[in-house]
Amino acid sequence: MNTCERIAAYTGRASWDAVSPEARGKLKQHVLDTIGCALGAISGEPIEAIRREETEVGATGPCSLIGGGSTTPERAAFHNGALVRYLDFMDTFLAPGEACHPSDNFAALLAAAELSGASGRDFLAALAVAYHIQCRLTASGVPIMRKGFDHTIQLSISLAAGIAKLLQLDEQQTANAIAICAVSGLGLAASRSGEHVPQWKGLASAATAFNCMHNVRLAKQGITGPLHVLQGPMGLEEVLGKPFAIDWDTEDYDGILACSIKNYNAEFHAQSLIDAILHLRQENGIIGEEVARVQVDIFKAGYDMIGGGKYLNPKTVSTKEDADHSLHYLVAVALLDGEVWPEQFSAERIAREDVQNLLQKVVSWLNLGYTREYPNSLKCSVRIEMTDGRIFHREQETFPGFFRQPLSLQALVAKFNRLANSAVSTASVQRIIESVARIEERPLSELIASLRELERKPAAQQAQHA
């Protein structure tokens, strides 16, 4: 068997019973968190542009759109996937030199489940498969982002498996679906780099979901793919220079247990740092306008991604996409506002003089000791110097939501409520919470209906909430 066939066999063996009780509970928490991220993004500028394009095309179909309407499976995967991803508030998995966002699997699998009439339990089992495959590929030691590729590579394989599971492809069809999706899913990390980060950063995974949905359905009709795409000549392992070396015959379905949930609306590597700053601010009554200088020591992955200029200039911030990937902006806005939520990324907030001035006073340093502890910790330290000579310092290793320090259920629901209530009615929010709580016991159509038939707040109320 080749690798595509082994992953297909691994997918075929999966069932809800094969997922551990601990992973089952965490899956439901991540489903709720993912939906909250999607609801919080409904009024986002790129989402409105996507809606306009959908209206112009006039596509209809069997799959529901979050917020109302129905369309083709591909477009549902794209639209709902863009909602999940746009705020950059979704879950994360880390490995040495690599990362991914497993909730990128959610929208396409939801569309596939609706298309096939799958149960809530079937949907969760397929989601467990997709999470584990994406995380396992990311943790394999194969350099993906380090070679300049995007983590949509792993996503294309996990999506293929999860969608194929729900659409009931046989093992050979699933292997071909994986091959087709893998060979066409080679995105570049340029989507999240440059002088100014483009909006496509938040849409690349949704586009991958669109393509994978189409490709899996073709495989179900008998289209074959290059089954050697991973380990054969000119395959992915040859391009990346290292084999994945995963024994899919012995893998379990609990990869979600190593995934983390963001506590702050910011790039994942900044989570411990933001938590440290907010603690210092609250404990010492720090006023942002009285800060003279901030020094941040951080591990290499965080330094490269948000602090050191490898992906973007962290001191030149003019858009949401710049801001949530700029260590300097995140430090400054946390000190000034005392929180880092979607409101901190409005165009008006980003352009304001106070935050633009303060971010220039932030410096970041690479700490090799912290680097050695990554990714099992996000250790960092922050030193805040005040204009009156006072100095505050804090070192921090993790944050609430890190896989080693899980977010409490109360905090998770609070995050969901705040995001969801920004756009939809309290009644809609409660229906969704109840549907997710019973998802493995009830028809999945119940949850899908609660997402499609949202009671949207008027635009004025949404603005007032913000």
Summary of the structure (lengths in Angstrom):
residues: 466
radius of gyration: 21.6
end to end distance: 53.9
largest distance: 72.2
contacts: 1755
relative contact order: 0.14
helix: 57%
strand: 9%
